[in-house]
Every structure is written in structure tokens, then in C-alpha cells.
């Protein structure tokens, strides 16, 4: 039996955080884009699987950032903004 998740493409996520996060941290967050929205920091980019997501969440915790939300986004909708 093959793994049904093995051949899925990465999902696009938007992770909202409260706290200071400089753009230089992009490499540490798997090269996710870091932007600012009012007083929040936004990480946006592909995540290959649940293990990768948990790794990102651990890094957020390790930097003592407050996790506000994690949402899956449609990459096509980002182009329409």
C-alpha cells in the first residue's frame, strides 16, 4: 500500500504572530516570506507536511513569539490582491 500523502503538493500557509521578528529570520523559517500587518508579523509560504508545520511552530515557541493564527490560503487568491 502506498502512502496517500506522499504525492501531495505543499500547502500554502499564513501564520500570524505577535512579537518582533526581523526579515533576517526568513531562512530559519524555511524561507517563508515575513511581512508586517499593523502590529503583527505574518509568515507566508509553502509547508510540505504536518511535520514541517510542527517544526515551524516549535521555532515560533523558541523565539517566544505569540501565535495568533494559522490558516491555509489558496495561492491563486494571493495573486488577485
N, C-alpha and C positions, 0 to 999 in steps of 0.2 A: 504494500500500500504506500502510495506517495503522500508526502506532506502537502495538504491543500494550501497552506500559507506560503510555501516555498517560492512560488512563482508570482506572488502579488507585487505590484509596484509599491514604492514607498508612498506613504500618505503625507499630505501637507498639513502642518500644524501651525497654529498661532498660540503662543504661550505668553500670557500677560503676567508681569511681575511688578512688585513694588520694591524699590530699593535702587541703589546706584549700581549701574552696570555699564562700563565703558565699551565702546565698539571693539577694542582690542581683544575682548573675550570671545569674539566670534569663532576663532579657531578652537577654543576649548569647548564650545557648544556646537561641534560638528559643522562649523562654517555656516550656521544659521544666521540670517540677517538680523541685526539688532537695530530697532528703531525706538523712538520716543513718542508717546501719545499722552499729552498732558503730563502728569507726574508718574506715568507708568512706563516700564520698559517692555518692549514686545520682541519676542524671538519668533521668527517665521522661517519655515523651511521644511524640507523632507525629513521624515523619520522612517527608517526601514522596517522596524518591527517594535513589539512591546518591550523587548529587552533594551533597545536603543532609547526608547522613551523613558524607561526606568533609570537608565544611566543619566539622562538629562535632568531628571527630577532629583537625583542624588546630588548632582553638581549644583543645582539651584539651592538645595538644602545646605550643602557645604559652604556656599557663599553667604549663607544667612539671608537670602532673599525671600520675600513673601510671595508665594504662589497665589495668584488671583484667579486664573482660569487657564484651561487647556481646551482648545477647540479645533476640530478638523475643519479645514477650509477646502473649498473647491478651487484648484489653481487657476481655472478659467475665469472665475469671478474676480480674481485679483487683477487680471488684465483689463477688465471692464471699468475699473475705478478711475 
